[in-house]
Amino acid sequence: MKRLFLPLLALTVQPALAQSVPAPAAPAPAAPTQSALPDEAAVQEALDAHPAVQAALARVAAARAEARALRAGSHEFALSGSYVQRSVDREGKYDEYDATLSRAFRLPGKARLDRETGEHGLRAAENRAEDARHQAAIQLNEMWWDWLGASAEAAVDEQSAANYAATLAAVRRRVELRDAAPLEADQAEAALGEARSAAAQSRGRAEVARARLAARFPTLPLPAAAPEAERPALPAQSLAQMAEQVVARSHEIGAADAEAARMASMAERARRERLADPTLGLRLFSERNGAERGAGVVLSVPIGGGARSAGADRAASEAQAARAELSLVRQEVQEMADSDRARAEAALASWQRSREMLDAQVAAVLKLRRGHQLGAIDLADMLQGERLVHGAFRSEALARIEAHRALGRLRIDSHNLWIAD
């Protein structure tokens, strides 16, 4: 991690963090920064191994098998038969038997509806699998930036503690030379203790964030130290274009649309099932020890009752509910797209304001340090200025992380990052 700000008497900070850089109203369009993101191939492998994605892929296989079953139909050949021994007075005993081979047949249109139901179900499962991958990518994005944000905060706090340690050493030297009161050493030591406490807490948060990320995505290789996030920049596509792509490429909508189509096919199938499928069979029989033999065709047709009618009504209501849920999903995805765009715009604006605040605080602390060197500024006032510039560095680092997080979420939801279109 690069140094964020240096000891009291020699403030020399890296250009990316402390030089006075004018912040325009909006950053100029540029390719999105990729340096802070994990390796693309490693991310794809981690998403493939995610349990939710694995479960969704298994359900796709189940839906594929269900589609095959619906295409084949549930009717099968049935073989039935009987054997009896009949005894007739003054005639004797006779061996008699009969056998029937039968099968039900779907009436015209039912097989087509069954095929459509299976195809829609498979399409819904495939979209749900893609959405599971999408949700895993969102989780990875959140946890990745949690780690980088906590690590950036820890780096600022550690540098602050180093600054206060240098300040304390300088003040103690001045006390030894009788150029400063012992009270100033106490003040500097108290500031150092506060800074070290904050650094320990932020280091702990960074370690927890890294542990959570490693536990949820164990196959993702993590560097020993979190990479530093550079300045956020607008992607080549505008935020408005990506918001439109969120809706156009949504797998949630695709799954809900396929489910509504599946329920519509099932409702039509249930309506036609009110007229039951007939069963046709071939019967062979032998009576009186074969003295009488025959063959014939048997036909049976169930006579539907109230249960079939109720089943058709229930399926129609479920299809109506699926259509309403599709409308709800469209609204939710549109809301998500608008929220993603607004969040990204707000995060970028917040980072720009934090940059301006940081520049102002750096300029102020330089004046305070110079004034303290000349004896015009008390140590307490200068330490307060140090706390303010420390807070400005932390605010800028966290705002920068939040801008990257928001842009990453929008790019994932629009299928421009980690998720294929």
Contacts in CASP RR format, 6 or more apart in sequence:
PFRMAT RR
TARGET T0000
AUTHOR 0000-0000-0000
METHOD contacts of the structure
MODEL  1
MKRLFLPLLALTVQPALAQSVPAPAAPAPAAPTQSALPDEAAVQEALDAH
PAVQAALARVAAARAEARALRAGSHEFALSGSYVQRSVDREGKYDEYDAT
LSRAFRLPGKARLDRETGEHGLRAAENRAEDARHQAAIQLNEMWWDWLGA
SAEAAVDEQSAANYAATLAAVRRRVELRDAAPLEADQAEAALGEARSAAA
QSRGRAEVARARLAARFPTLPLPAAAPEAERPALPAQSLAQMAEQVVARS
HEIGAADAEAARMASMAERARRERLADPTLGLRLFSERNGAERGAGVVLS
VPIGGGARSAGADRAASEAQAARAELSLVRQEVQEMADSDRARAEAALAS
WQRSREMLDAQVAAVLKLRRGHQLGAIDLADMLQGERLVHGAFRSEALAR
IEAHRALGRLRIDSHNLWIAD
1 151 0 8 1.000
1 152 0 8 1.000
1 155 0 8 1.000
1 225 0 8 1.000
1 226 0 8 1.000
1 228 0 8 1.000
2 14 0 8 1.000
2 16 0 8 1.000
2 17 0 8 1.000
2 228 0 8 1.000
3 13 0 8 1.000
3 14 0 8 1.000
3 159 0 8 1.000
4 13 0 8 1.000
4 14 0 8 1.000
4 17 0 8 1.000
4 18 0 8 1.000
4 155 0 8 1.000
4 156 0 8 1.000
4 159 0 8 1.000
4 393 0 8 1.000
4 397 0 8 1.000
5 11 0 8 1.000
5 13 0 8 1.000
5 17 0 8 1.000
5 18 0 8 1.000
5 159 0 8 1.000
5 160 0 8 1.000
5 163 0 8 1.000
5 362 0 8 1.000
5 389 0 8 1.000
5 390 0 8 1.000
5 393 0 8 1.000
6 12 0 8 1.000
6 13 0 8 1.000
6 159 0 8 1.000
6 163 0 8 1.000
7 162 0 8 1.000
7 163 0 8 1.000
7 166 0 8 1.000
7 167 0 8 1.000
8 163 0 8 1.000
8 166 0 8 1.000
8 167 0 8 1.000
8 170 0 8 1.000
8 369 0 8 1.000
8 382 0 8 1.000
8 386 0 8 1.000
9 166 0 8 1.000
9 170 0 8 1.000
9 369 0 8 1.000
9 373 0 8 1.000
11 18 0 8 1.000
11 362 0 8 1.000
11 365 0 8 1.000
11 366 0 8 1.000
11 369 0 8 1.000
13 19 0 8 1.000
13 362 0 8 1.000
15 21 0 8 1.000
16 230 0 8 1.000
16 231 0 8 1.000
17 358 0 8 1.000
17 393 0 8 1.000
17 396 0 8 1.000
18 358 0 8 1.000
18 359 0 8 1.000
18 362 0 8 1.000
19 359 0 8 1.000
20 359 0 8 1.000
20 362 0 8 1.000
20 363 0 8 1.000
21 355 0 8 1.000
21 359 0 8 1.000
23 352 0 8 1.000
23 353 0 8 1.000
23 355 0 8 1.000
23 356 0 8 1.000
24 352 0 8 1.000
25 352 0 8 1.000
26 234 0 8 1.000
26 348 0 8 1.000
27 231 0 8 1.000
27 232 0 8 1.000
27 233 0 8 1.000
27 234 0 8 1.000
27 348 0 8 1.000
27 352 0 8 1.000
28 233 0 8 1.000
28 234 0 8 1.000
29 233 0 8 1.000
29 234 0 8 1.000
29 235 0 8 1.000
29 236 0 8 1.000
29 238 0 8 1.000
30 233 0 8 1.000
30 234 0 8 1.000
30 236 0 8 1.000
31 233 0 8 1.000
31 235 0 8 1.000
31 236 0 8 1.000
32 233 0 8 1.000
32 234 0 8 1.000
32 235 0 8 1.000
32 236 0 8 1.000
32 407 0 8 1.000
32 411 0 8 1.000
33 229 0 8 1.000
33 230 0 8 1.000
33 231 0 8 1.000
33 232 0 8 1.000
33 233 0 8 1.000
33 404 0 8 1.000
35 227 0 8 1.000
35 230 0 8 1.000
36 148 0 8 1.000
36 227 0 8 1.000
36 228 0 8 1.000
36 229 0 8 1.000
36 230 0 8 1.000
36 404 0 8 1.000
37 43 0 8 1.000
37 144 0 8 1.000
38 144 0 8 1.000
38 220 0 8 1.000
38 221 0 8 1.000
38 222 0 8 1.000
39 221 0 8 1.000
40 418 0 8 1.000
42 219 0 8 1.000
42 220 0 8 1.000
42 221 0 8 1.000
43 137 0 8 1.000
43 140 0 8 1.000
43 220 0 8 1.000
43 418 0 8 1.000
44 418 0 8 1.000
45 219 0 8 1.000
45 220 0 8 1.000
46 140 0 8 1.000
46 217 0 8 1.000
46 219 0 8 1.000
46 220 0 8 1.000
47 53 0 8 1.000
47 133 0 8 1.000
47 136 0 8 1.000
47 137 0 8 1.000
47 140 0 8 1.000
47 418 0 8 1.000
49 217 0 8 1.000
49 218 0 8 1.000
49 219 0 8 1.000
50 132 0 8 1.000
50 133 0 8 1.000
50 136 0 8 1.000
50 217 0 8 1.000
52 132 0 8 1.000
52 135 0 8 1.000
52 136 0 8 1.000
53 129 0 8 1.000
53 132 0 8 1.000
53 133 0 8 1.000
53 136 0 8 1.000
55 132 0 8 1.000
56 125 0 8 1.000
56 128 0 8 1.000
56 129 0 8 1.000
56 131 0 8 1.000
56 132 0 8 1.000
56 133 0 8 1.000
57 129 0 8 1.000
59 125 0 8 1.000
59 128 0 8 1.000
59 129 0 8 1.000
60 122 0 8 1.000
60 125 0 8 1.000
60 126 0 8 1.000
60 129 0 8 1.000
62 125 0 8 1.000
63 118 0 8 1.000
63 121 0 8 1.000
63 122 0 8 1.000
63 124 0 8 1.000
63 125 0 8 1.000
63 126 0 8 1.000
64 122 0 8 1.000
64 125 0 8 1.000
66 118 0 8 1.000
66 121 0 8 1.000
66 122 0 8 1.000
67 115 0 8 1.000
67 118 0 8 1.000
67 119 0 8 1.000
67 121 0 8 1.000
67 122 0 8 1.000
70 114 0 8 1.000
70 115 0 8 1.000
70 117 0 8 1.000
70 118 0 8 1.000
71 114 0 8 1.000
71 115 0 8 1.000
71 118 0 8 1.000
73 106 0 8 1.000
73 111 0 8 1.000
73 114 0 8 1.000
75 103 0 8 1.000
75 104 0 8 1.000
75 105 0 8 1.000
75 106 0 8 1.000
75 277 0 8 1.000
76 103 0 8 1.000
77 101 0 8 1.000
77 102 0 8 1.000
77 103 0 8 1.000
78 101 0 8 1.000
78 102 0 8 1.000
78 103 0 8 1.000
79 99 0 8 1.000
79 100 0 8 1.000
79 101 0 8 1.000
80 99 0 8 1.000
80 100 0 8 1.000
80 102 0 8 1.000
81 97 0 8 1.000
81 98 0 8 1.000
81 99 0 8 1.000
81 100 0 8 1.000
82 97 0 8 1.000
82 98 0 8 1.000
83 95 0 8 1.000
83 96 0 8 1.000
83 97 0 8 1.000
84 95 0 8 1.000
84 96 0 8 1.000
84 97 0 8 1.000
85 93 0 8 1.000
85 94 0 8 1.000
85 95 0 8 1.000
85 96 0 8 1.000
86 93 0 8 1.000
86 94 0 8 1.000
86 96 0 8 1.000
86 288 0 8 1.000
87 93 0 8 1.000
87 94 0 8 1.000
88 94 0 8 1.000
94 287 0 8 1.000
94 288 0 8 1.000
94 289 0 8 1.000
95 286 0 8 1.000
95 289 0 8 1.000
96 285 0 8 1.000
96 286 0 8 1.000
96 287 0 8 1.000
96 288 0 8 1.000
96 289 0 8 1.000
97 285 0 8 1.000
97 286 0 8 1.000
98 283 0 8 1.000
98 284 0 8 1.000
98 285 0 8 1.000
98 286 0 8 1.000
99 283 0 8 1.000
99 284 0 8 1.000
99 285 0 8 1.000
100 281 0 8 1.000
100 282 0 8 1.000
100 283 0 8 1.000
100 284 0 8 1.000
100 298 0 8 1.000
101 281 0 8 1.000
101 282 0 8 1.000
102 279 0 8 1.000
102 280 0 8 1.000
102 281 0 8 1.000
102 282 0 8 1.000
102 298 0 8 1.000
102 300 0 8 1.000
103 279 0 8 1.000
103 280 0 8 1.000
103 281 0 8 1.000
104 277 0 8 1.000
104 278 0 8 1.000
104 279 0 8 1.000
104 280 0 8 1.000
105 277 0 8 1.000
105 278 0 8 1.000
105 279 0 8 1.000
105 280 0 8 1.000
106 114 0 8 1.000
106 277 0 8 1.000
107 272 0 8 1.000
107 275 0 8 1.000
107 277 0 8 1.000
107 278 0 8 1.000
109 272 0 8 1.000
110 269 0 8 1.000
110 272 0 8 1.000
110 273 0 8 1.000
110 277 0 8 1.000
113 265 0 8 1.000
113 266 0 8 1.000
113 268 0 8 1.000
113 269 0 8 1.000
113 272 0 8 1.000
114 269 0 8 1.000
116 261 0 8 1.000
116 265 0 8 1.000
117 262 0 8 1.000
117 265 0 8 1.000
117 266 0 8 1.000
117 269 0 8 1.000
118 262 0 8 1.000
120 258 0 8 1.000
120 259 0 8 1.000
120 261 0 8 1.000
120 262 0 8 1.000
120 265 0 8 1.000
121 258 0 8 1.000
121 259 0 8 1.000
121 262 0 8 1.000
123 254 0 8 1.000
123 258 0 8 1.000
123 261 0 8 1.000
124 254 0 8 1.000
124 255 0 8 1.000
124 258 0 8 1.000
124 259 0 8 1.000
124 262 0 8 1.000
127 251 0 8 1.000
127 252 0 8 1.000
127 254 0 8 1.000
127 255 0 8 1.000
127 258 0 8 1.000
128 251 0 8 1.000
128 255 0 8 1.000
130 251 0 8 1.000
130 419 0 8 1.000
131 251 0 8 1.000
131 252 0 8 1.000
131 255 0 8 1.000
133 419 0 8 1.000
134 251 0 8 1.000
134 412 0 8 1.000
134 413 0 8 1.000
134 419 0 8 1.000
137 412 0 8 1.000
137 417 0 8 1.000
137 418 0 8 1.000
137 419 0 8 1.000
138 409 0 8 1.000
138 412 0 8 1.000
138 413 0 8 1.000
139 216 0 8 1.000
140 213 0 8 1.000
140 216 0 8 1.000
140 217 0 8 1.000
140 220 0 8 1.000
140 418 0 8 1.000
141 405 0 8 1.000
141 408 0 8 1.000
141 409 0 8 1.000
141 412 0 8 1.000
142 405 0 8 1.000
142 409 0 8 1.000
143 209 0 8 1.000
143 212 0 8 1.000
143 213 0 8 1.000
143 216 0 8 1.000
143 217 0 8 1.000
144 213 0 8 1.000
145 401 0 8 1.000
145 402 0 8 1.000
145 404 0 8 1.000
145 405 0 8 1.000
146 209 0 8 1.000
146 212 0 8 1.000
146 213 0 8 1.000
147 206 0 8 1.000
147 209 0 8 1.000
147 210 0 8 1.000
147 213 0 8 1.000
147 226 0 8 1.000
148 226 0 8 1.000
148 227 0 8 1.000
148 229 0 8 1.000
148 401 0 8 1.000
148 404 0 8 1.000
149 206 0 8 1.000
149 209 0 8 1.000
149 226 0 8 1.000
149 229 0 8 1.000
149 397 0 8 1.000
149 398 0 8 1.000
149 401 0 8 1.000
150 202 0 8 1.000
150 204 0 8 1.000
150 205 0 8 1.000
150 206 0 8 1.000
150 208 0 8 1.000
150 209 0 8 1.000
151 206 0 8 1.000
151 209 0 8 1.000
151 210 0 8 1.000
151 225 0 8 1.000
151 226 0 8 1.000
152 226 0 8 1.000
152 228 0 8 1.000
152 229 0 8 1.000
152 397 0 8 1.000
152 398 0 8 1.000
152 400 0 8 1.000
152 401 0 8 1.000
153 202 0 8 1.000
153 205 0 8 1.000
153 206 0 8 1.000
153 394 0 8 1.000
153 397 0 8 1.000
153 398 0 8 1.000
154 199 0 8 1.000
154 202 0 8 1.000
154 203 0 8 1.000
154 204 0 8 1.000
154 205 0 8 1.000
154 206 0 8 1.000
155 397 0 8 1.000
156 202 0 8 1.000
156 390 0 8 1.000
156 391 0 8 1.000
156 393 0 8 1.000
156 394 0 8 1.000
156 397 0 8 1.000
157 195 0 8 1.000
157 198 0 8 1.000
157 199 0 8 1.000
157 201 0 8 1.000
157 202 0 8 1.000
157 203 0 8 1.000
157 390 0 8 1.000
157 394 0 8 1.000
158 199 0 8 1.000
158 202 0 8 1.000
158 203 0 8 1.000
159 393 0 8 1.000
160 195 0 8 1.000
160 198 0 8 1.000
160 199 0 8 1.000
160 386 0 8 1.000
160 390 0 8 1.000
160 393 0 8 1.000
161 192 0 8 1.000
161 193 0 8 1.000
161 195 0 8 1.000
161 196 0 8 1.000
161 198 0 8 1.000
161 199 0 8 1.000
163 195 0 8 1.000
163 386 0 8 1.000
163 390 0 8 1.000
164 188 0 8 1.000
164 191 0 8 1.000
164 192 0 8 1.000
164 193 0 8 1.000
164 195 0 8 1.000
164 386 0 8 1.000
165 192 0 8 1.000
167 188 0 8 1.000
167 191 0 8 1.000
167 192 0 8 1.000
167 383 0 8 1.000
167 386 0 8 1.000
168 185 0 8 1.000
168 188 0 8 1.000
168 189 0 8 1.000
168 191 0 8 1.000
168 192 0 8 1.000
171 180 0 8 1.000
171 184 0 8 1.000
171 185 0 8 1.000
171 188 0 8 1.000
171 379 0 8 1.000
172 185 0 8 1.000
172 188 0 8 1.000
174 180 0 8 1.000
174 184 0 8 1.000
175 181 0 8 1.000
175 182 0 8 1.000
175 184 0 8 1.000
175 185 0 8 1.000
180 379 0 8 1.000
184 379 0 8 1.000
187 379 0 8 1.000
187 380 0 8 1.000
187 383 0 8 1.000
188 379 0 8 1.000
188 383 0 8 1.000
191 383 0 8 1.000
191 386 0 8 1.000
191 387 0 8 1.000
195 390 0 8 1.000
206 226 0 8 1.000
210 222 0 8 1.000
210 226 0 8 1.000
213 220 0 8 1.000
213 222 0 8 1.000
214 220 0 8 1.000
214 222 0 8 1.000
229 400 0 8 1.000
229 401 0 8 1.000
229 404 0 8 1.000
231 400 0 8 1.000
232 347 0 8 1.000
232 348 0 8 1.000
232 351 0 8 1.000
232 400 0 8 1.000
232 403 0 8 1.000
232 404 0 8 1.000
232 407 0 8 1.000
234 348 0 8 1.000
235 242 0 8 1.000
235 407 0 8 1.000
235 411 0 8 1.000
235 416 0 8 1.000
237 245 0 8 1.000
237 416 0 8 1.000
239 341 0 8 1.000
239 344 0 8 1.000
239 345 0 8 1.000
239 410 0 8 1.000
240 341 0 8 1.000
242 340 0 8 1.000
242 341 0 8 1.000
242 410 0 8 1.000
242 411 0 8 1.000
242 413 0 8 1.000
242 414 0 8 1.000
242 416 0 8 1.000
243 337 0 8 1.000
243 338 0 8 1.000
243 340 0 8 1.000
243 341 0 8 1.000
243 410 0 8 1.000
243 414 0 8 1.000
244 337 0 8 1.000
245 414 0 8 1.000
245 415 0 8 1.000
245 416 0 8 1.000
246 333 0 8 1.000
246 336 0 8 1.000
246 337 0 8 1.000
246 340 0 8 1.000
246 410 0 8 1.000
246 413 0 8 1.000
246 414 0 8 1.000
247 253 0 8 1.000
247 330 0 8 1.000
247 333 0 8 1.000
247 334 0 8 1.000
247 337 0 8 1.000
249 414 0 8 1.000
249 415 0 8 1.000
249 421 0 8 1.000
250 333 0 8 1.000
252 329 0 8 1.000
252 332 0 8 1.000
252 333 0 8 1.000
253 326 0 8 1.000
253 329 0 8 1.000
253 330 0 8 1.000
253 333 0 8 1.000
256 322 0 8 1.000
256 325 0 8 1.000
256 326 0 8 1.000
256 329 0 8 1.000
256 330 0 8 1.000
257 326 0 8 1.000
259 322 0 8 1.000
259 325 0 8 1.000
259 326 0 8 1.000
260 319 0 8 1.000
260 322 0 8 1.000
260 323 0 8 1.000
260 325 0 8 1.000
260 326 0 8 1.000
262 322 0 8 1.000
263 315 0 8 1.000
263 318 0 8 1.000
263 319 0 8 1.000
263 321 0 8 1.000
263 322 0 8 1.000
263 323 0 8 1.000
264 319 0 8 1.000
264 322 0 8 1.000
264 323 0 8 1.000
266 315 0 8 1.000
266 318 0 8 1.000
266 319 0 8 1.000
267 312 0 8 1.000
267 315 0 8 1.000
267 316 0 8 1.000
267 318 0 8 1.000
267 319 0 8 1.000
269 315 0 8 1.000
270 311 0 8 1.000
270 312 0 8 1.000
270 314 0 8 1.000
270 315 0 8 1.000
270 316 0 8 1.000
271 312 0 8 1.000
271 315 0 8 1.000
271 316 0 8 1.000
273 308 0 8 1.000
273 312 0 8 1.000
274 304 0 8 1.000
274 308 0 8 1.000
274 309 0 8 1.000
274 312 0 8 1.000
275 304 0 8 1.000
276 301 0 8 1.000
276 302 0 8 1.000
276 303 0 8 1.000
276 304 0 8 1.000
276 308 0 8 1.000
277 302 0 8 1.000
278 299 0 8 1.000
278 300 0 8 1.000
278 301 0 8 1.000
279 298 0 8 1.000
279 299 0 8 1.000
279 300 0 8 1.000
279 301 0 8 1.000
280 297 0 8 1.000
280 298 0 8 1.000
280 299 0 8 1.000
281 297 0 8 1.000
281 298 0 8 1.000
281 299 0 8 1.000
282 295 0 8 1.000
282 296 0 8 1.000
282 297 0 8 1.000
282 298 0 8 1.000
283 295 0 8 1.000
283 296 0 8 1.000
283 297 0 8 1.000
283 298 0 8 1.000
284 294 0 8 1.000
284 295 0 8 1.000
284 296 0 8 1.000
285 293 0 8 1.000
285 294 0 8 1.000
285 295 0 8 1.000
286 292 0 8 1.000
286 293 0 8 1.000
286 294 0 8 1.000
287 293 0 8 1.000
336 413 0 8 1.000
337 413 0 8 1.000
337 414 0 8 1.000
340 406 0 8 1.000
340 409 0 8 1.000
340 410 0 8 1.000
340 413 0 8 1.000
340 414 0 8 1.000
341 410 0 8 1.000
343 406 0 8 1.000
343 409 0 8 1.000
343 410 0 8 1.000
344 403 0 8 1.000
344 406 0 8 1.000
344 407 0 8 1.000
344 409 0 8 1.000
344 410 0 8 1.000
346 406 0 8 1.000
347 399 0 8 1.000
347 402 0 8 1.000
347 403 0 8 1.000
347 405 0 8 1.000
347 406 0 8 1.000
347 407 0 8 1.000
348 403 0 8 1.000
348 406 0 8 1.000
348 407 0 8 1.000
350 399 0 8 1.000
350 402 0 8 1.000
350 403 0 8 1.000
351 396 0 8 1.000
351 399 0 8 1.000
351 400 0 8 1.000
351 402 0 8 1.000
351 403 0 8 1.000
353 399 0 8 1.000
354 392 0 8 1.000
354 395 0 8 1.000
354 396 0 8 1.000
354 399 0 8 1.000
354 400 0 8 1.000
355 396 0 8 1.000
357 392 0 8 1.000
357 395 0 8 1.000
357 396 0 8 1.000
358 389 0 8 1.000
358 392 0 8 1.000
358 393 0 8 1.000
358 395 0 8 1.000
358 396 0 8 1.000
360 392 0 8 1.000
361 385 0 8 1.000
361 388 0 8 1.000
361 389 0 8 1.000
361 391 0 8 1.000
361 392 0 8 1.000
362 389 0 8 1.000
362 392 0 8 1.000
364 385 0 8 1.000
364 388 0 8 1.000
364 389 0 8 1.000
365 382 0 8 1.000
365 385 0 8 1.000
365 386 0 8 1.000
365 388 0 8 1.000
365 389 0 8 1.000
368 377 0 8 1.000
368 381 0 8 1.000
368 382 0 8 1.000
368 385 0 8 1.000
369 382 0 8 1.000
371 377 0 8 1.000
371 382 0 8 1.000
372 378 0 8 1.000
372 379 0 8 1.000
372 381 0 8 1.000
372 382 0 8 1.000
408 417 0 8 1.000
411 417 0 8 1.000
412 418 0 8 1.000
412 419 0 8 1.000
415 421 0 8 1.000
END
